[in-house]
Amino acid sequence: MRKNDTIAALCTAPGGALAIIRISGPGALAVSAGVWTSSHPLSPESPRRLTFGFALNADGSRGESCMAVYMPGPASYTGEDVVEIQCHGGEYAPKRMLGEVLRAGARLAEPGEFTRRAFLNGKMDLTQAEAVADLISARSESAGRIAERQLSGALGNKIRACSGELYHLLAEIESRLDFPEENLDWQSSEELIRQFSGISGQLRELLSTQSSGAVFRDGVKLVIAGAPNVGKSSLLNTLLGYDRAIVSAIPGTTRDTLRETASIRGVTVDLIDTAGIREHTADVIEGMGIERSRNTLAGAEIVFWIFDASAVTDEDIRRMRETVPENIDTIAVWNKKDLVADSFRMPETGKPSVAVSAKTGEGIGSLLDLFEQTVWKNHDRTEPECAVSARHAKLLEDALDALEMTVRETEQEFYELAAANLRRAIESVATITGESVSPDVLEDIFSRFCIGK
């Protein structure tokens, strides 16, 4: 990425009523002057004022009417001079306007480059930059609220508080090494260890938010599987509340995986309906669907394995046990409850079980209760103030490991080794907020952003 040139990109999704072209960099004002005109030109004397004007065509003639605003740095999103032009939406107008901006001297921004510049210019730390992407991709209110709090600095402030305490303790230990003959007012090793333990507790508390945060942020991948004609697609339609999948009495109707997103008990769920799994089929297309179903199951977090309660066989139970990986949470769902007697007893499968009727809705509430218990069995369902990501968690684990070594060396009063491990802990913590981070890490983070953000 080149930091000193002027970049531009479309910042709004295609197809809307309006489109925004963002221009950022030292030449933002000059570039905008080549593509937009008004009786009140953009200038440093009138910043942050949305102004009516016209687009300029390549021959200098007036084009469509549009609005523009100039935001001088450092008081802008990127910390640089920024101009945003609002033109008509759709497909043609934004494409034409962006083309003119690029011809006027800007280059097309790379994915995430506006936010990356904001980070590099000190407008936000790395946790806040990541929160921008989280907020854009949020699929639930909880995910949105967590991203908003992180964007406001909730996580970064906690990390910096811990980092400040660690720097203070490092200074204490290094003073012992630099001035061993001085009788300075050093803290006892017991007091140092107490403070290290307190910081470790804070870091562990943050680390504990990863699992529940993943549920709130990413949701759960739920796969509906089973033999042909047991009611998988009917259950999918019932859970969605509308007819998404074709339902018929003909086995093998579903030939491919169907994917939909739903909110179930406050959890964002990627629902995947699969082709019926059976040992042999003469239909080549159905066979491809079965193979795809098996591959999909391997990536599931929770499986609803559907049985036909009116036609129970030991073979069906055996197939479930052989097909679903043991480490995946599985719920045995005995469908077509409306076709069996009230005295029906669910066969033993070794899995949590529930009897339902996708046709009448009977038992669906109990199924959702079981789903909810399965989702939260290892997580705190309380929405956390902030939730660390997998990247943060790895760095927190590294910091905790280094602090454990620091405590061990401090107990033995091996302060030189304690200082070395403490620096390692500080390095890990600082990488979370971006105070110490490699270009490769930045490239990996910002490459996930969309162009225009």
Secondary structure, DSSP 8 states (H G I E B T S, - for coil): --SSS-EEEE-S-TTSSEEEEEEESTTHHHHHHTTEE-SS---TTSTT--EEEEEE-TTS-EEEEEEEEEE-TTSSSSSS-EEEEEEE-TTHHHHHHHHHHHHTT-EE--TTHHHHHHHHTTSS-HHHHHHHHHHHH--SHHHHHHHHHHHTTHHHHHHHHHHHHHHHHHHHHHHHHH-TTS------HHHHHHHHHHHHHHHHHHHTHHHHHHHHHH-EEEEEEESTTSSHHHHHHHHHTS--S---SSTT---S-EEEEEEETTEEEEEEE-----S--S-HHHHHHHHHHHHHHHT-SEEEEEEETTS--HHHHHHHHHHS-TTSEEEEEEE-GGGS-TT------SS-EEE--TTT-TTHHHHHHHHHHHHHTTS--S--S----HHHHHHHHHHHHHHHHHHHHHHTT-HHHHHHHHHHHHHHHHHHHTSS--HHHHHHHHTTS-TT-
